[in-house]
Amino acid sequence: MRHAVSLLKSNIPVFKYWGAHRLARYAIDDKRRMKIVEIGGAWELVNMLWDAGDYYT
């Protein structure tokens, strides 16, 4: 899961997509979602959406 969060920090859009996809597949219950928040994944997802250059992101 930490690898997925590190992918979100990349400057390459496809890596960000892969990281977000991995986190979405991992976040199947509240315990796992809170783990994502604890390691900073939620903040990285918000940053990814804020920096998105196109509508489809």
Secondary structure as the mmCIF struct_conf table of DSSP 4:
data_model
#
loop_
_struct_conf.conf_type_id
_struct_conf.id
_struct_conf.beg_label_comp_id
_struct_conf.beg_label_asym_id
_struct_conf.beg_label_seq_id
_struct_conf.end_label_comp_id
_struct_conf.end_label_asym_id
_struct_conf.end_label_seq_id
HELX_RH_AL_P HELX_RH_AL_P1 ARG A 2 LEU A 8
TURN_TY1_P TURN_TY1_P1 LYS A 9 LYS A 9
BEND BEND1 SER A 10 ILE A 12
HELX_RH_AL_P HELX_RH_AL_P2 PRO A 13 TYR A 26
BEND BEND2 ASP A 29 ASP A 29
HELX_RH_AL_P HELX_RH_AL_P3 ASP A 30 GLU A 38
TURN_TY1_P TURN_TY1_P2 ILE A 39 GLY A 40
HELX_RH_AL_P HELX_RH_AL_P4 GLY A 41 TRP A 50
TURN_TY1_P TURN_TY1_P3 ASP A 51 ASP A 51
BEND BEND3 ASP A 54 ASP A 54
TURN_TY1_P TURN_TY1_P4 TYR A 55 TYR A 56
#
